[in-house]
Amino acid sequence: MTQRADFTRPDFVLLVSCQDRKGLVAAIAGSIAAQDCNIAHSAQFDDAHNGRFFMRVAFKGPEGLTREKFSEAFLSVAAAYNLDWSVHDLRVKQRAMIMVSKGGHCLNDLLYRTATRYLPMEVTSVVSNHTIWQRRVEHEGIPFFHLPITPENKEEQEAKLLAMIEEQRVDLIILARYMQVLSDATCRKLEGRVINIHHSSLPAFKGAKPYHRAWERGVKLMGATGHYVTADLDEGPIIAQDVSMVDHADTIDDLIAQGQETESRVLTRAVKAHCEHRVMLNGNRTVVFK
């Protein structure tokens, strides 16, 4: 029995943003069809506030089509409509570095989701300012690097970090409850490539033991925010958020457990959206296609 080709599993994703114009969608679809490609999924968003148009098209190409070949043929449409655009090969996994401190809940979820292929990425290494998770990471066959940070060596250690990122050809850096603040210079160098997670008690409960302080105030929900890292601490474009409800009978330990579960879930959701090329920047906001 001859096995039928899977025309619904896309090989490539095209991301487009520009000022909205008539005929734009038809021109993009026509260019894709002209290269003998089949569109599997398409989503678009027209931001009425600024007139900006966003589009994500996942498509399957003919045998032998490469990202470079598609890009070359698409240039005429891109120029005609003044597009900001990129095309990505879904068969190539994102190369991700995970950074963690003492809390391992997000790290463990990311490692599991990667091992089960839920996250389309390859973990090149785990970097930490502590050694708590070294055995756990090395058990997975993943290189572990200990980079302790002090005020005196911060600049030197960040230089080592940037060198590792280049050497490992890292596409994405995931701050999985990494409790050191990256310098402004490092944030600028890695702009658009770093995803962080923080609990929703910020900025009300900064510093040590935020869950204890939230419990003392009687908060009724705990949440988390996954966002891109910028030089403005915890204020980068938001990718994903979620909350869980808190009951008056919940203890501090209950709050911590709920918060950690939500942080893990939200960070994984943000990383997945990024790795599947579903996130597009819209000023300080994001467009996240389902």
N, C-alpha and C positions, 0 to 999 in steps of 0.2 A: 504494500500500500504506500503510495507516494505521500510524503508529509508536506502539507501546505505551508507556504511561507507565512510568517507572522507579520502582517502589514500594520498591526496596531501597536507593536512595540517600537517606540521611536529610537532612532540613533542619535539625533541631534536636537538641540533647542536653540531657537533664534529669539533673542531679546531685542526689542525695539522701543525707543522712546523719541518723541519729537512733538512739535506743534501740530495739532490736529489739522488734517486737510482732506478734502474730498478725494476719493479714489485711492487712498492710502492702503486700505486693507486689500483691495483688489490687486493693486500692484505687487504687494508682498506675496499674496497667495499665487499670483501669476508667475512670479519669479521662481517660487518654490516648485510649482508644477512644471515649469519649463526645464528644470533640472531632473525631471522624472522622479520627483519625490512625492511621497504620500503623507498628507497631514494627519497625524493621529489625534492631537489635542490642540486646541487654540483658545486663548483667553485674552480679553482686552479690557482696558479701563480708560475712560476719558475723564480727566479731572476737570470738572467745570470751573473750579476755582482759578486755575492758572492756564487752562486751555491745553494742557499737556496730555499727550496720548501715550499709552503704554500697551505693549502687546507681547505675549509669549506664545510661540508656536513650536510644538514638538512634532517632529516629522521623521519618517523613515526614508533613507536615501537608497539609490540603486547600488549594486555591488561596486566597490572601488571608489565611491564618493568619500572625499576627505573634507575636513573643516576648511582647509586651505582652498580646495577646488570650489566649494560652495561659496566661500567668501569672495573669491575672484569674480564669479558670475553674478553675485548679488551687488557688486559695487555700483553698477549703473543705477539701480533703484535707490540705493542708499544715498547717492549723490543727488539724484533728482528730487528727493523728498527731504534732504538734509537730515538724515537719520543719525541718532546716536544708537549704535547697535553692536551686538556681539553674538557669535555663534559658538556653541559648546558641544563637544562630542560626549554623549552620555556613556559611551563605552569606556571612557577614561575616568577612573575614580579620582576624587579629590584627595590630595595628600595632606593629612591633618596632623598637627602637633597639638597635644593636650597639655595644659599647664594646670597644676593642682597644688594645694597646700596641705592642710591637715584633714579637712573634710573630704571623704572619698565617695559620697553618694552620687554625685554627678559623673565622676570618673568611672565608677563601676557600671553605671547605666550606659554610658557611651561605649565602653569596651564590650558590653553584652550586645548592644544594638549593632555594633560593627561586626561582631563575630557571627551574628544571625543574618547579616546582610540587609538589615533594615535601613542602615545608614550606608549610602554609596560612597564610602571613603576608606582610605588606607591610613592607619595610624603609624606615622613614621617614628614617633618617639613620644615619651612623656617626660616633661620637665617639672621639677618641683624644688622648692626651697626647703623641703624636709625629706626624710628618707622613709617615712611611714609606709608609703605605698610601693616601695621599690620591689619587694618580693612579689606582690600581687601583679605588678606590671610585667616583670620579667617572666613570671609563670605563663603569661600570654605570648612570650617570645618577642616582646616589644622592648626596644632599648630605653633605658631609664637614665636620666641625667640629673644629678643633684647640683643645683645652683643656689647655694645659700646667699641671702641678701642682707647686707648691712648698709647703713648710710655711707660708710667709707668705700664699699666695693660696688655699689649699685651701678655706676656708669660702666665699670669693667665687666660686670656680669651681664648687663644688657648688650654689650658689644659681643660677648660670647654667644648670647641668645640669637642675635641677628646673624651671626656667622653660621650657626647651626641651621637656622631657617633657610639660608641660602644654600648651604651644603646639602641639606635634605630635600631641596626643591619643594618646600612647603607651600601649599596653596591657601590653607586655612589654619589659624591659630585659635584654639578653643580654651577660654579661661574657665575651667571647671571648678569654681570656687577657689581660684588663685587669689590669695589675699594680699599680694603686693601690687602697688599702683605702678603701672608702666609710665615712664617719663613721657613728657609731651613730644620730645623728638622721636622716640620709638613709636608712639601712637601715630604720628604723622607719616613715618616711613611705612607703616603697616596698615594704613587707612583702607577700610573696606575688606580687610582680611582677618580681622580679629572679632570674635563673638564672645560676649561676657554674659553672666547671669547674676542677678542680684534679687534679694527678697523685697517684697513690697513695703516693708517697714521703713525703707529709705524714702525721703530724707528725715522722717519723723524720729526714727530710732537709729541713729548712727553709732558707730563705735562698737565696744565689746558687749556681748550678750544682748543683741537686739530682741530676741524672742522673749527673754525674761522681762525686758522693759515693755514689750507689747502686751504680754500677759498681765502685767501690773496695771496697764491702762484699760484692760478689758476689751481688747480688739475682738471683732466678730468675724474677721476673715483674714486669711494669710494668702499671699500671692507671690508671684515671681515675674520678672521681666527679662527676656532675652534680647540683647541689643548689640549693635556694632559698637566697637570701642572708638572713641575720639579723645582728644586732649581734654574735653570737658567731662569730668568724672561722672560716670553713670548717666550721661545725658545723650548718648549716641542714638541714632535712628533705631526705633523699636521694631523687632521682627516678630516676637511672640510674647503673649502674656496669658496668665491663668490664675485662678484663685481657688481656695477651698474654704468652706465655712467653719467657723469656730464656735463651739458650744460653751456655755458658761461653766460646765462641769469639766472641760478639758484642762489638763494640767500643763505645766511648762513643757514637760517631755512630749505631750501630745502635740503641742504647737510646733515644737522642733521637728517632730516626725512628719507632720503635715507639710511644714515648710520645705523640708528636704525633699519629700516626694514631689511637691509641686516644682521646685527648682529643677530636679532631674527631668521631669516631663517637659517643662518649657524649654530647657536648654536643648534637649534632643529634638524637639519640634523646630526650633530655630535653626539648628545645624542641618537638619534634613532639608528644610526649605532652601537653605543656602546651597547645599551640595546638589540639589536637583535644579538649581538655577531658576527658582521661583520668586526671588526677591529682587526688586528694583528700587533704587533710591529716587525719591521725589522730594528734593530739598532736604529738610530735616526729618521727613517722614519716609515711609516705605510703602510700596505696593507689593503685596504678597499674594501671588496667584495660588489657588488651590490645585 
